[in-house]
Amino acid sequence: MQRPTILVTGANGQLGFELARLLAPLGDVVAADRARLDLANPDAVAAAVRGAKPALILNAGAYTAVDLAEKETVQAAAINARAPGILAEEAKRIGAVLIHYSTDYVFDGLRTTPYPEDAPTAPLNVYGATKLEGERAIAATDAHAVVLRTSWVYGLRGKNFLLTIRRLAAERDELRIVADQVGVPNWCASLAEATARIVGDGLPALAERAGMYHLSATGSASWYDFARAIVGDAGQPRGKARGKPRITAIATADYPLPARRPAYGVLDTARFAATFGFTLPDWQDVLSRCLAGRPDTA
Ligand SMILES: NC(=O)c1ccc[n+]([C@@H]2O[C@H](COP(=O)([O-])OP(=O)(O)OC[C@H]3O[C@@H](n4cnc5c(N)ncnc54)[C@H](OP(=O)(O)O)[C@@H]3O)[C@@H](O)[C@H]2O)c1
């Protein structure tokens, strides 16, 4: 049987990099980073799909600078809202399956129990609003698209909370971390492995399961909890004779940022589990495996 071509956008991002690596056994991966495919250019997006003729598109590219998006609204919308719609249109035209990633930031964070897929959306910031528009643009095409909402993505490369905390832990005696925002940290490799697993069931099965799903590790944490787990598990930062920094819980109000964040963003993953037959482990176990440097064991 012919190996399917798999087009990965944002292939140098946290998730895109892992997808390109972990999906390679399942097909011929076209890893399109920003230099190869600018998602802000609609013609380039269509041309990339027409050129590669993929059976599967993994859209891991996104405008993820949450605070900057408050200013760069046009760029954020082009990448997060318009590009996913074009990818879906092009996927439909050639009978490809699209897997797209979205975020808990489509919700307002006012719930205190996990958000199911059909909970009302009400993003608090431009990033969340553009990601929601992207979801809607995909749905409007009626393409075979699986949309996976996730949260708090981290890894050992790129820009993320884990690497920031590790750096600050080596520099400072005290870290002041927000404790009144609750969500679930997700290792990019774990998300990529889950994606490989659902693709591994075959593209016809995936097409039949088109729809919106929440994909996340189990449990929940505040940023403060996450920081404590990172510093604790990471051990004493290198070159720091005086030991680990003190971690102090602060309120969101004590750390003002341009974009508002939801206070609660835990995603209910029951639909994903019922459809695909598995759940991700507890976020602390996933973090331990990430910090142990075994990226193949999501
Ligand atoms: N990060 C999170 O905490 C989080 C939480 C929930 C959901 N998500 C979603 O998960 C998915 C993967 O996110 P991630 O964490 O892997 O993000 P990431 O590490 O920021 O990766 C995003 C990638 O998209 C690329 N990109 C940005 N603008 C582009 C453009 N105009 N054309 C082509 N590529 C462009 C970036 O390229 P450059 O490296 O050149 O900027 C980067 O490689 C996204 O859909 C995101 O919305 C992320």
The ligand as an SDF file (V2000), in Angstrom:
LIG
                    3D

 48 52  0  0  0  0  0  0  0  0999 V2000
    1.5120   26.7070   23.6960 N   0  0  0  0  0  0  0  0  0  0  0  0
    0.4240   26.5060   24.4370 C   0  0  0  0  0  0  0  0  0  0  0  0
    0.4530   26.6720   25.6600 O   0  0  0  0  0  0  0  0  0  0  0  0
   -0.8550   26.0280   23.8090 C   0  0  0  0  0  0  0  0  0  0  0  0
   -1.9890   25.8470   24.6120 C   0  0  0  0  0  0  0  0  0  0  0  0
   -3.1570   25.3930   24.0310 C   0  0  0  0  0  0  0  0  0  0  0  0
   -3.2110   25.1370   22.6780 C   0  0  0  0  0  0  0  0  0  0  0  0
   -2.1060   25.3590   21.9150 N   0  0  0  0  0  0  0  0  0  0  0  0
   -2.2070   25.1180   20.4770 C   0  0  0  0  0  0  0  0  0  0  0  0
   -1.3760   24.0240   20.1580 O   0  0  0  0  0  0  0  0  0  0  0  0
   -0.8500   24.1820   18.8480 C   0  0  0  0  0  0  0  0  0  0  0  0
    0.6590   24.0370   18.8760 C   0  0  0  0  0  0  0  0  0  0  0  0
    1.1920   25.0610   19.6990 O   0  0  0  0  0  0  0  0  0  0  0  0
    2.7060   25.0600   20.1850 P   0  0  0  0  0  0  0  0  0  0  0  0
    2.6770   25.1100   21.6500 O   0  0  0  0  0  0  0  0  0  0  0  0
    3.4500   24.0070   19.4840 O   0  0  0  0  0  0  0  0  0  0  0  0
    3.1170   26.5080   19.6620 O   0  0  0  0  0  0  0  0  0  0  0  0
    4.5410   27.0600   19.2250 P   0  0  0  0  0  0  0  0  0  0  0  0
    5.6160   26.2790   19.8750 O   0  0  0  0  0  0  0  0  0  0  0  0
    4.4660   28.5310   19.3940 O   0  0  0  0  0  0  0  0  0  0  0  0
    4.5760   26.6960   17.6920 O   0  0  0  0  0  0  0  0  0  0  0  0
    3.8040   27.3770   16.7520 C   0  0  0  0  0  0  0  0  0  0  0  0
    4.5680   27.3340   15.4570 C   0  0  0  0  0  0  0  0  0  0  0  0
    3.8080   28.0710   14.4940 O   0  0  0  0  0  0  0  0  0  0  0  0
    4.7260   28.8240   13.7670 C   0  0  0  0  0  0  0  0  0  0  0  0
    4.1660   30.0030   13.1280 N   0  0  0  0  0  0  0  0  0  0  0  0
    3.8510   31.1950   13.6730 C   0  0  0  0  0  0  0  0  0  0  0  0
    3.4600   32.0510   12.7160 N   0  0  0  0  0  0  0  0  0  0  0  0
    3.5530   31.3610   11.5510 C   0  0  0  0  0  0  0  0  0  0  0  0
    3.3120   31.7100   10.2050 C   0  0  0  0  0  0  0  0  0  0  0  0
    2.9070   32.9160    9.8420 N   0  0  0  0  0  0  0  0  0  0  0  0
    3.5100   30.7540    9.2640 N   0  0  0  0  0  0  0  0  0  0  0  0
    3.9520   29.5280    9.5990 C   0  0  0  0  0  0  0  0  0  0  0  0
    4.2030   29.1510   10.8380 N   0  0  0  0  0  0  0  0  0  0  0  0
    4.0140   30.0670   11.8070 C   0  0  0  0  0  0  0  0  0  0  0  0
    5.7870   29.2530   14.7530 C   0  0  0  0  0  0  0  0  0  0  0  0
    6.9310   29.5990   14.0200 O   0  0  0  0  0  0  0  0  0  0  0  0
    8.0850   30.4670   14.6670 P   0  0  0  0  0  0  0  0  0  0  0  0
    8.8000   29.5140   15.5550 O   0  0  0  0  0  0  0  0  0  0  0  0
    8.8720   30.9140   13.5000 O   0  0  0  0  0  0  0  0  0  0  0  0
    7.4060   31.5790   15.4080 O   0  0  0  0  0  0  0  0  0  0  0  0
    5.9460   27.9970   15.5640 C   0  0  0  0  0  0  0  0  0  0  0  0
    6.9270   27.1550   15.0020 O   0  0  0  0  0  0  0  0  0  0  0  0
   -1.3480   25.5450   18.3660 C   0  0  0  0  0  0  0  0  0  0  0  0
   -2.5060   25.3620   17.6060 O   0  0  0  0  0  0  0  0  0  0  0  0
   -1.6910   26.2730   19.6410 C   0  0  0  0  0  0  0  0  0  0  0  0
   -2.6840   27.2570   19.4340 O   0  0  0  0  0  0  0  0  0  0  0  0
   -0.9170   25.7780   22.4500 C   0  0  0  0  0  0  0  0  0  0  0  0
  1  2  1  0
  2  3  2  0
  2  4  1  0
  4  5  1  0
  4 48  2  0
  5  6  2  0
  6  7  1  0
  7  8  2  0
  8  9  1  0
  8 48  1  0
  9 10  1  0
  9 46  1  0
 10 11  1  0
 11 12  1  0
 11 44  1  0
 12 13  1  0
 13 14  1  0
 14 15  2  0
 14 16  1  0
 14 17  1  0
 17 18  1  0
 18 19  2  0
 18 20  1  0
 18 21  1  0
 21 22  1  0
 22 23  1  0
 23 24  1  0
 23 42  1  0
 24 25  1  0
 25 26  1  0
 25 36  1  0
 26 27  1  0
 26 35  1  0
 27 28  2  0
 28 29  1  0
 29 30  1  0
 29 35  2  0
 30 31  1  0
 30 32  2  0
 32 33  1  0
 33 34  2  0
 34 35  1  0
 36 37  1  0
 36 42  1  0
 37 38  1  0
 38 39  2  0
 38 40  1  0
 38 41  1  0
 42 43  1  0
 44 45  1  0
 44 46  1  0
 46 47  1  0
M  CHG  2   8   1  16  -1
M  END
$$$$
